[in-house]
């Protein structure tokens, strides 16, 4: 897979404007989801796992009872790329 270009600050901001609740935190975009139950949170993480595997782009996931924090960055590009915004959009569509 060919490396992607790191997005400009303006491109990241434009992408985040279309992703409710997502915020930039340094070289990552992050969002915390709150699910109805702990099993629902686990199911959501499993679904994210399938999306990530299909995209070959794997987020950092933090599960705390009913809350799931998702953090995305493109490590091999050294920052945020279109891959991060696209996977965030897919996760939003799944919610």
C-alpha positions as CSV (number, residue, x, y, z in Angstrom):
1,X,0.0,0.0,0.0
2,X,1.3,3.4,-1.0
3,X,1.9,5.9,1.8
4,X,-0.6,8.8,2.0
5,X,0.2,12.5,2.3
6,X,-0.3,14.1,5.7
7,X,-3.3,16.5,5.5
8,X,-3.0,20.2,6.1
9,X,-4.6,21.8,9.1
10,X,-7.3,23.2,6.9
11,X,-8.1,19.8,5.4
12,X,-8.3,18.2,8.8
13,X,-10.6,20.9,10.0
14,X,-12.8,20.6,6.9
15,X,-13.0,16.8,7.5
16,X,-13.8,17.1,11.2
17,X,-16.6,19.6,10.3
18,X,-18.4,16.6,8.7
19,X,-17.7,14.3,11.7
20,X,-19.8,15.3,14.7
21,X,-18.1,14.9,18.0
22,X,-14.7,14.1,16.6
23,X,-11.8,16.4,17.7
24,X,-8.2,16.8,16.9
25,X,-5.7,15.9,19.6
26,X,-2.2,16.5,18.3
27,X,-1.6,14.1,15.5
28,X,-4.8,12.1,16.2
29,X,-8.5,12.6,15.7
30,X,-10.5,11.2,18.7
31,X,-14.1,10.6,19.8
32,X,-15.6,8.9,22.8
33,X,-18.9,7.0,22.2
34,X,-21.2,6.1,25.0
35,X,-23.1,2.8,24.5
36,X,-26.3,1.7,26.4
37,X,-24.5,-1.3,28.1
38,X,-21.1,-2.9,28.5
39,X,-22.0,-5.7,26.0
40,X,-23.1,-3.0,23.5
41,X,-19.8,-1.3,23.9
42,X,-18.0,-4.6,23.2
43,X,-20.1,-5.2,20.2
44,X,-19.3,-1.8,18.9
45,X,-15.6,-2.4,19.3
46,X,-16.0,-5.7,17.4
47,X,-17.7,-3.9,14.6
48,X,-15.0,-1.2,14.5
49,X,-12.5,-4.0,14.4
50,X,-14.1,-5.4,11.2
51,X,-14.2,-2.0,9.6
52,X,-10.6,-1.4,10.5
53,X,-9.4,-4.7,9.2
54,X,-11.2,-4.2,5.9
55,X,-9.5,-0.8,5.6
56,X,-6.2,-2.1,6.8
57,X,-6.1,0.9,9.1
58,X,-6.3,0.2,12.9
59,X,-7.4,2.7,15.5
60,X,-6.4,2.8,19.2
61,X,-9.4,1.7,21.2
62,X,-10.0,2.3,24.9
63,X,-13.0,0.6,26.5
64,X,-14.2,1.9,29.9
65,X,-17.5,0.2,30.9
66,X,-20.0,1.7,28.4
67,X,-17.6,4.2,26.8
68,X,-15.4,3.5,23.8
69,X,-12.7,6.1,22.9
70,X,-11.5,5.8,19.3
71,X,-8.2,7.5,18.3
72,X,-7.0,7.5,14.7
73,X,-3.7,8.5,13.1
74,X,-1.6,7.2,10.2
75,X,1.6,6.3,12.0
76,X,3.6,5.5,8.9
77,X,2.7,8.9,7.4
78,X,3.6,10.7,10.6
79,X,0.2,12.4,11.0
80,X,-3.4,12.6,9.9
81,X,-4.3,11.4,6.4
82,X,-7.5,10.9,4.4
83,X,-7.5,7.3,5.7
84,X,-8.2,8.6,9.2
85,X,-11.1,10.7,8.1
86,X,-12.5,7.9,6.0
87,X,-12.4,5.3,8.8
88,X,-13.9,7.9,11.2
89,X,-16.8,8.4,8.7
90,X,-17.3,4.6,8.5
91,X,-17.4,4.4,12.3
92,X,-19.9,7.2,12.4
93,X,-22.1,5.5,9.9
94,X,-22.0,2.3,12.0
95,X,-23.1,4.1,15.2
